[in-house]
Amino acid sequence: MGAAFPTRGAPFSRRCFLQVQGSHTINAPQEKVWALLQDPDVLARCVPGVTEMVASGPDQYNAVLNVAVGPVKGKFQAKVTITDRQPPQQMTLSIDAKSPTGIVTATGTLKLSEVEGGKTQIDWEGEPKLRGMLATLAGRLIGGITQQQADVFFANLDKEASQPQTA
């Protein structure tokens, strides 16, 4: 007999856990990059799919984002909390996001260091965990998509860093 597929309304209990990491260089000094990473308006422009990001307390933000992972699309309500801030070198954050298609929880760390030419290297690592239909249908794709989304985020951050500073 073939594989059983859940019927409409059946619970999706699959979970997907993985680790991702990378490194990106931003064409700006470390202090400027750090300041950009603290600005929710900048983050809203840099994070792919974000339609809203508002500070909800010290080191806490609420965000709305549209995400498509393979065949699964969803509008996620997310809570982002910075759990460890060591200016201007490191920050750790946690994300809890929910939508009808699934739940994503993640922790991530960004480590900034000055490199030659007044640039900043950001080494990052994260552990996204998916549950629900999102994990069932898109679990195998999430590693590549996470890397792709990180590339877009850091390219957007690099563009933000190249903008003249306003007083």
KOLMIZA-12064 format. One record per residue: residue number from 0; residue in three letters; chain; x, y, z of N, C-alpha, C in turn. Coordinates in steps of 0.1 Angstrom, whole numbers. Last residue first. Layout:
BEGIN
PT   figu   drenmi   loke    n_px    n_py    n_pz   ca_px   ca_py   ca_pz    c_px    c_py    c_pz
PT    NUM      ALA      A       X       Y       Z       X       Y       Z       X       Y       Z
...
***
This chain:
BEGIN
PT   figu   drenmi   loke    n_px    n_py    n_pz   ca_px   ca_py   ca_pz    c_px    c_py    c_pz
PT    166      ALA      A     207     634      97     209     640     111     197     638     119
PT    165      THR      A     214     605      78     206     617      80     208     622      95
PT    164      GLN      A     240     592      58     234     593      71     226     606      72
PT    163      PRO      A     235     578      25     241     589      34     233     589      47
PT    162      GLN      A     237     543      21     229     555      20     236     566      29
PT    161      SER      A     250     520      25     256     529      15     248     542      14
PT    160      ALA      A     234     506      42     247     511      48     253     521      38
PT    159      GLU      A     214     497      25     211     507      36     223     514      41
PT    158      LYS      A     229     478      10     223     490       4     220     501      14
PT    157      ASP      A     234     460      31     245     467      24     241     479      17
PT    156      LEU      A     208     451      36     215     458      46     227     466      40
PT    155      ASN      A     203     438      11     195     450      15     202     458      26
PT    154      ALA      A     222     418      15     223     427       3     215     439       6
PT    153      PHE      A     212     405      37     224     412      38     227     421      26
PT    152      PHE      A     186     396      27     187     405      39     200     412      39
PT    151      VAL      A     195     379       7     187     390       3     188     400      15
PT    150      ASP      A     209     359      22     216     367      11     208     379       8
PT    149      ALA      A     187     350      37     198     356      44     206     365      34
PT    148      GLN      A     172     337      17     167     349      24     177     357      31
PT    147      GLN      A     191     316      10     187     326       0     181     339       7
PT    146      GLN      A     191     302      35     203     308      29     200     319      19
PT    145      THR      A     164     294      36     170     303      46     183     310      41
PT    144      ILE      A     163     278      13     156     290      13     161     300      24
PT    143      GLY      A     180     257      21     183     265       9     176     278       9
PT    142      GLY      A     165     248      43     179     251      44     183     261      33
PT    141      ILE      A     138     241      34     141     253      43     155     257      44
PT    140      LEU      A     131     219      19     136     231      12     141     242      21
PT    139      ARG      A     122     200      36     134     197      29     140     210      22
PT    138      GLY      A      97     212      46     109     210      54     122     208      47
PT    137      ALA      A      73     217      33      85     225      29      98     222      37
PT    136      LEU      A      54     200      44      54     202      29      67     209      25
PT    135      THR      A      59     198      72      55     187      64      58     189      49
PT    134      ALA      A      64     224      80      74     214      81      71     202      72
PT    133      LEU      A      38     236      73      51     241      68      62     231      69
PT    132      MET      A      21     222      89      21     219      75      33     225      68
PT    131      GLY      A      41     219     119      28     220     112      30     217      97
PT    130      ARG      A      71     237     125      61     227     129      49     229     120
PT    129      LEU      A     106     243     125      93     244     119      84     233     124
PT    128      LYS      A     133     261     137     125     249     139     111     252     134
PT    127      PRO      A     165     274     129     151     274     128     144     261     130
PT    126      GLU      A     192     286     142     185     273     143     170     274     142
PT    125      GLY      A     221     302     128     207     302     133     202     287     134
PT    124      GLU      A     247     326     125     242     312     126     228     312     132
PT    123      TRP      A     270     348     109     257     345     115     255     330     116
PT    122      ASP      A     293     374     108     292     359     108     279     356     115
PT    121      ILE      A     300     401      90     289     396      99     289     381      97
PT    120      GLN      A     324     425      87     321     411      84     310     407      95
PT    119      THR      A     326     457      74     322     449      85     319     435      81
PT    118      LYS      A     353     479      64     341     471      61     338     463      74
PT    117      GLY      A     377     493      62     366     499      69     352     492      67
PT    116      GLY      A     397     478      51     390     488      42     378     494      49
PT    115      GLU      A     394     447      68     402     457      60     393     466      52
PT    114      VAL      A     368     446      93     377     440      84     384     451      76
PT    113      GLU      A     353     442     124     358     452     114     368     444     106
PT    112      SER      A     325     421     130     339     424     132     344     433     121
PT    111      LEU      A     297     407     146     302     417     138     317     419     141
PT    110      LYS      A     275     381     147     288     385     152     294     394     142
PT    109      LEU      A     243     371     155     251     378     146     263     383     153
PT    108      THR      A     223     342     160     234     351     165     241     358     154
PT    107      GLY      A     190     330     166     201     334     157     211     343     164
PT    106      THR      A     164     307     168     173     316     175     184     318     165
PT    105      ALA      A     129     302     161     143     303     157     151     311     167
PT    104      THR      A      99     287     151     107     293     162     121     292     158
PT    103      VAL      A      70     287     133      85     288     132      90     294     145
PT    102      ILE      A      42     269     124      49     277     134      63     276     132
PT    101      GLY      A      17     270      98      27     264     106      33     274     116
PT    100      THR      A      -4     281      84       3     270      77      14     264      86
PT     99      PRO      A     -15     302      99     -23     289      97     -15     278      91
PT     98      SER      A      14     311     118       4     314     107      -5     301     106
PT     97      LYS      A      39     326     138      27     317     137      19     321     125
PT     96      ALA      A      71     328     153      62     332     143      51     321     141
PT     95      ASP      A      96     340     173      84     331     173      74     336     163
PT     94      ILE      A     130     343     176     118     346     168     108     335     170
PT     93      SER      A     157     358     192     148     347     191     136     352     184
PT     92      LEU      A     192     368     189     177     370     189     169     358     188
PT     91      THR      A     221     383     199     214     371     197     199     374     198
PT     90      MET      A     249     402     187     235     401     192     229     388     190
PT     89      GLN      A     281     418     189     273     406     188     259     408     194
PT     88      GLN      A     295     443     188     301     430     183     291     419     181
PT     87      PRO      A     295     468     200     289     466     187     293     453     180
PT     86      PRO      A     271     454     223     275     464     213     290     466     212
PT     85      GLN      A     257     428     228     270     431     232     275     441     221
PT     84      ARG      A     227     413     238     233     424     230     246     428     236
PT     83      ASP      A     204     389     238     218     391     242     224     402     233
PT     82      THR      A     179     388     229     182     381     242     196     384     247
PT     81      ILE      A     154     404     213     169     404     214     172     399     228
PT     80      THR      A     127     389     198     132     394     210     147     393     210
PT     79      VAL      A      98     391     178     113     391     178     118     396     191
PT     78      LYS      A      70     375     167      76     383     179      91     380     179
PT     77      ALA      A      48     376     139      61     372     146      64     381     158
PT     76      GLN      A      25     361     119      26     371     130      38     367     138
PT     75      PHE      A      27     355      84      31     351      98      30     364     107
PT     74      LYS      A      10     341      59      12     354      65      15     352      80
PT     73      GLY      A      23     317      36      16     321      48      19     335      52
PT     72      LYS      A      26     289      15      26     303      16      19     307      29
PT     71      VAL      A      42     261       1      35     267      13      37     282      14
PT     70      PRO      A      58     250     -18      43     252     -21      36     258     -10
PT     69      GLY      A      86     269      -9      81     258     -18      66     261     -20
PT     68      VAL      A      75     292      11      85     281      12      80     270       3
PT     67      ALA      A      69     325      16      66     314       7      78     304       7
PT     66      VAL      A      55     349      38      66     339      35      61     328      26
PT     65      ASN      A      51     380      50      46     370      41      57     361      36
PT     64      LEU      A      49     392      84      56     389      71      50     379      63
PT     63      VAL      A      49     415     109      41     407     101      49     405      88
PT     62      ALA      A      62     417     143      63     419     128      53     410     121
PT     61      ASN      A      72     433     172      62     425     166      63     428     151
PT     60      TYR      A     101     432     193      94     437     181      83     428     177
PT     59      GLN      A     121     441     221     111     433     215     104     440     203
PT     58      ASP      A     139     458     235     144     446     228     134     436     223
PT     57      PRO      A     112     470     253     127     470     252     131     457     246
PT     56      GLY      A      84     468     230      90     468     244     105     469     242
PT     55      SER      A      77     467     205      66     464     214      71     464     229
PT     54      ALA      A      83     483     174      88     480     187      76     478     197
PT     53      VAL      A      72     467     144      70     478     154      76     473     167
PT     52      MET      A      68     462     111      77     459     122      76     470     132
PT     51      GLU      A      53     448      81      52     457      93      62     452     104
PT     50      THR      A      60     432      61      51     443      58      49     452      69
PT     49      VAL      A      87     413      50      81     420      61      72     431      56
PT     48      GLY      A      99     400      28      85     397      32      79     404      43
PT     47      PRO      A     133     401      40     123     398      29     109     394      34
PT     46      VAL      A     145     428      58     140     414      59     130     411      48
PT     45      CYS      A     149     455      52     159     445      48     154     431      49
PT     44      ARG      A     128     471      62     132     472      48     141     461      43
PT     43      ALA      A     129     464      88     116     461      81     119     462      66
PT     42      LEU      A     154     474      96     151     459      95     139     456      87
PT     41      VAL      A     148     501      95     158     495      86     156     480      85
PT     40      ASP      A     129     502     116     126     507     102     135     501      92
PT     39      PRO      A     144     494     138     133     485     133     128     490     119
PT     38      ASP      A     178     494     143     167     503     138     156     494     132
PT     37      GLN      A     200     480     148     191     483     160     179     491     156
PT     36      LEU      A     214     477     125     208     465     130     199     468     142
PT     35      LEU      A     225     503     123     214     499     113     207     487     119
PT     34      ALA      A     244     502     143     233     511     144     222     507     135
PT     33      TRP      A     262     483     131     255     480     144     243     489     146
PT     32      VAL      A     270     497     109     263     485     107     255     481     120
PT     31      LYS      A     285     518     122     273     521     114     264     509     112
PT     30      GLU      A     305     503     135     295     511     143     283     514     135
PT     29      GLN      A     319     491     113     311     483     123     301     491     131
PT     28      PRO      A     316     508      81     322     505      94     313     498     104
PT     27      ALA      A     306     491      51     305     502      60     312     498      73
PT     26      ASN      A     297     469      33     307     480      29     304     492      38
PT     25      ILE      A     297     437      48     290     449      45     300     461      43
PT     24      THR      A     299     403      41     307     416      43     298     428      39
PT     23      HIS      A     288     374      57     286     384      47     294     396      51
PT     22      SER      A     283     340      63     292     351      65     289     361      54
PT     21      GLY      A     264     314      80     270     321      68     278     333      73
PT     20      GLN      A     242     287      87     252     297      91     257     303      78
PT     19      VAL      A     218     266     104     222     273      92     233     283      96
PT     18      GLN      A     204     235     114     213     246     117     217     252     104
PT     17      LEU      A     170     223     120     183     223     113     191     235     118
PT     16      PHE      A     140     205     121     150     212     128     163     212     120
PT     15      CYS      A     106     200     118     118     201     110     128     210     118
PT     14      ARG      A      79     178     124      87     189     128     100     188     120
PT     13      ARG      A      45     168     119      59     167     115      67     180     120
PT     12      SER      A      18     168     122      27     168     134      42     167     131
PT     11      PHE      A     -11     181     113       2     179     108      12     179     120
PT     10      PRO      A     -44     168     116     -33     175     122     -19     172     115
PT      9      ALA      A     -68     171      90     -60     162      99     -48     170     104
PT      8      GLY      A     -80     187      72     -84     189      86     -76     180      96
PT      7      ARG      A     -79     163      47     -82     177      50     -86     178      65
PT      6      THR      A     -56     137      56     -68     142      49     -70     156      54
PT      5      PRO      A     -22     129      49     -32     134      58     -44     139      50
PT      4      PHE      A     -14      99      32     -14     113      32     -25     118      42
PT      3      ALA      A       6      70      33      -7      77      37      -5      92      37
PT      2      ALA      A      21      54       5      22      62      17       9      69      20
PT      1      GLY      A       5      23      -7      12      35      -8      13      43       5
PT      0      MET      A       8     -12       0       0       0       0       9      12       0
***
